[in-house]
Amino acid sequence: MFLLLAVALGAAPAAHAQISCGDTLGPGGKFEATADIGPCSQDPALTIVGSVKVDFAGHELSCDSTMKNGIEIEGKGAKVENGAVTGCDDAITVGGEGRHKLTRMVARGIEGHGFLLTSDGNKVKECTVADGNDIAIQLMSADKNAITDTHVARIDDNGVQLDESHRNKLKRVSASAVHRGFVVFGDGNKLDDCRVMDTIARGAVVGGDGNRLKEFSAVRVQTGVWLDAGIGNRLTKCRIADASLQGIAVRSGAVGARVEKCQVIGGMYDGIVVESGATGTIVKKNVVLHHDRTDAVDENASCGTNMWTSNTIGTSDPPAGGCVQ
Amino acid sequence: MRRWSGFCAVAIVLLAARVDAQVVCGAVLGPGGSFVATADVGPCGVGVDPALTIIGPVEVDFAGFRVNCDLDGVDGIAIEGKGAEVSNGSVTRCLTGVRVAGEGKHEITQMEAEENEDDGFVVESDGNKLEHNLARENGRFSAIQGDGFEVTGDKNTLTENWSTRNGKNGFDVDGEGCKLTGNIAAVNEEVGIKSDGAKGKFKENTAGANERSGFAVTSNSTFTKELSSGNDGDTVAHGFFLNGAMGAKLTRGVAVGNQGSGYSLFSTASVARIGKAVALGNEQSGVAITDGSTDNSVKGSTAIGNGNVDLFDGNADCATTTWSKNRFGHADPAACID
């Protein structure tokens, strides 16, 4: 039944369509909403099957219950833009074969995810998730996605979470007033100029191997960045201030982590901590000052295989003159 | 000059010691010389106000050590003269943490002002540079509500400083012609970044999770690529709140997920130019212009998914405001908003 509707709507090129609850748009065609949609009782409220272009033209899709999902994107290469989803469980699920593009989409007042990506090669640009109860943006087994100029705010759960997701790129993504800012479990992900403010827990948690965080900012967080067990994760040119626990923690089991050219200023506990069992860590050219307990700590005897060089540090453990310098 | 005469002897003694200095409460460092602290200073108590005086030109490296006033109501560090370079120290439990005064042109780097009774940093003189400093929890636990950074002098430059959990504003800029770039104001009890001084230039600053508006503007300053996100409190917290501003210019700013509107122009604000702005997912409107706010322009901006209308003009037929080439869902009145 939906297929017939899809064919009918898809047949109209660049159609200004009154999109209705329960519709399936695509594959094929261009649609532009002419009014708000819902509140919808269907679950999902709308299905979009790429390739197709859907321009919401600023209009909003709403669910009649936060038990129901908003938009499910399937197929390949859908372009979805300029709309908002409110009052749903998961606002937008990006699945199918991937390579979809979401631009200027907003998820607000939702129970579940803002954007749940389960496919590869998608692009999320200039989008926002606000006032949510679950993870704002989650990637699950989703690789090579690009998220840029996107912001999440006032979320009860984590801001952005990557699970079993690899080689994704996040650029200029921010999280304000969230539980954790960024959680990265996967390999080869890159976070560039991302920032987090006001978390209950960590600013960023990085597991997996070969992840890169560059120019990452974390202010008023519990631990700024937690480099978990993994190989070759890097943190460069970061700025961390006012952490209530640790600025940066290189966790036991981390191998070859690199912390370089970071500013870690002011916190209620420690600045940079390399935990017992972390090996081959390079801590270089950082400024670490004004922590209430210790600025720099290496829990390994004589720093083990970790190397501390050219850092500006106030207090350290082992103390000045030792291997932390 | 007479004010410092009592400390001259101390200053001369310390001047002679070129590098390491055991700085004591009430000491005067400079003018002249270069000092590196070797221990914490204080607690400095009643009768020693400020705890430490630095008179430029002079270089003072606190090497991570701390000045502590033990909540005795005295100021921490007073910087006088001209061209002092002060770095790597912290000031805690004083009245005002660091007062930057004198003839100005001082450089303050990697200093922290924490848990002072009033403001963290007060910049009274002109032409100073503050970089990578942190103000946290100032004016929060006393009867005084303090700012993280209060700037009353002119032509000061603040770059990549942080201001968090202060009892009042993160940054309060009253001085004229100041430049703020890459600073972050988060979780302050009032406004994140407040601009009252004329002709300021603000660029790429961030205000997040403050209890009042992210940016509050009463000046004709310019704002470029600012981010205001998740501000939320007991009073309505907007992303950008213009109140009394005449001729402010806001370009490429992003306001997302704020409790109030993304951009709110109160009736006393006029002649604002908002270009290529982004307002997404705010609880109230994306851009809201109150009745009486006139001669504004809102061009090339995007407002989607806001709780009320995306673009709002309270003036009949939009009066003298120009709305053009904006991307939005709902507008009120729709007839005059493009």
Contacts between the chains, C-beta under 8 A, distances in Angstrom:
chain1	res1	chain2	res2	distance
A	36	B	329	7.8
A	56	B	329	7.7
A	57	B	329	7.1
A	58	B	303	7.7
A	58	B	304	5.3
A	58	B	310	6.3
A	58	B	327	6.7
A	58	B	328	4.9
A	58	B	329	2.7
A	58	B	330	6.9
A	59	B	329	5.2
A	60	B	305	6.6
A	60	B	329	6.4
A	82	B	304	6.0
A	82	B	327	6.4
A	82	B	329	8.0
A	83	B	304	6.8
A	83	B	305	7.4
A	83	B	329	7.8
A	84	B	281	7.3
A	84	B	304	5.7
A	84	B	305	3.0
A	84	B	329	7.1
A	85	B	305	7.9
A	86	B	305	7.4
A	104	B	280	7.3
A	104	B	302	6.0
A	104	B	304	5.8
A	104	B	327	7.4
A	105	B	304	7.9
A	105	B	305	7.9
A	106	B	280	4.9
A	106	B	281	4.5
A	106	B	304	5.4
A	106	B	305	2.8
A	107	B	281	7.6
A	107	B	305	7.8
A	108	B	257	7.8
A	108	B	281	4.5
A	108	B	305	5.4
A	108	B	307	7.4
A	126	B	278	6.8
A	126	B	280	7.8
A	126	B	302	7.6
A	127	B	280	7.6
A	128	B	256	4.6
A	128	B	257	6.3
A	128	B	280	3.8
A	128	B	281	4.3
A	128	B	305	6.9
A	129	B	257	7.8
A	129	B	281	7.2
A	130	B	230	7.6
A	130	B	256	6.5
A	130	B	257	3.3
A	130	B	280	7.8
A	130	B	281	3.7
A	130	B	282	7.5
A	130	B	283	8.0
A	131	B	257	7.0
A	131	B	281	7.6
A	131	B	283	7.5
A	149	B	254	7.8
A	151	B	227	7.4
A	151	B	229	5.5
A	151	B	254	6.8
A	151	B	256	4.4
A	151	B	257	6.8
A	151	B	280	7.5
A	152	B	257	7.2
A	153	B	208	7.6
A	153	B	209	7.9
A	153	B	229	4.8
A	153	B	230	3.2
A	153	B	256	5.7
A	153	B	257	2.8
A	153	B	258	7.4
A	153	B	281	7.4
A	154	B	230	5.0
A	154	B	232	6.1
A	154	B	257	5.4
A	174	B	206	7.5
A	174	B	208	7.3
A	174	B	227	6.4
A	174	B	229	5.9
A	176	B	186	7.7
A	176	B	208	3.8
A	176	B	209	4.9
A	176	B	229	4.2
A	176	B	230	3.2
A	176	B	257	6.9
A	177	B	208	7.3
A	177	B	209	4.4
A	177	B	230	4.3
A	177	B	232	6.7
A	195	B	184	7.5
A	195	B	206	6.5
A	197	B	184	6.9
A	197	B	186	4.0
A	197	B	187	7.1
A	197	B	206	7.2
A	197	B	208	3.7
A	197	B	209	5.4
A	197	B	229	7.5
A	197	B	230	7.5
A	198	B	186	5.6
A	198	B	187	4.9
A	198	B	208	6.3
A	198	B	209	3.7
A	198	B	230	7.2
A	217	B	184	6.5
A	217	B	206	7.8
A	219	B	162	5.5
A	219	B	164	5.7
A	219	B	184	5.1
A	219	B	186	4.7
A	219	B	208	7.8
A	220	B	164	4.6
A	220	B	165	6.4
A	220	B	186	4.9
A	220	B	187	4.7
A	220	B	209	7.4
A	239	B	160	6.9
A	239	B	162	7.7
A	239	B	184	8.0
A	241	B	134	5.1
A	241	B	136	7.5
A	241	B	162	3.9
A	241	B	164	6.7
A	241	B	184	7.5
A	242	B	134	6.7
A	242	B	136	4.8
A	242	B	162	6.7
A	242	B	164	4.5
A	242	B	165	6.9
A	242	B	186	8.0
A	263	B	110	7.8
A	263	B	132	5.7
A	263	B	160	7.9
A	265	B	110	6.6
A	265	B	112	6.3
A	265	B	132	6.8
A	265	B	133	7.9
A	265	B	134	4.7
A	265	B	162	6.9
A	266	B	90	7.5
A	266	B	112	4.8
A	266	B	114	6.5
A	266	B	134	4.3
A	266	B	136	5.8
A	266	B	162	7.6
A	287	B	110	6.2
A	287	B	132	7.4
A	289	B	64	5.3
A	289	B	88	5.9
A	289	B	90	7.5
A	289	B	110	5.8
A	289	B	112	7.0
A	290	B	64	7.1
A	290	B	66	7.8
A	290	B	90	4.5
A	290	B	112	4.0
A	290	B	114	7.3
A	290	B	134	6.9
A	295	B	64	6.6
A	312	B	88	7.1
A	312	B	110	7.8
A	313	B	64	7.0
A	314	B	63	6.9
A	314	B	64	2.1
A	314	B	65	7.2
A	314	B	88	7.3
A	315	B	64	6.2
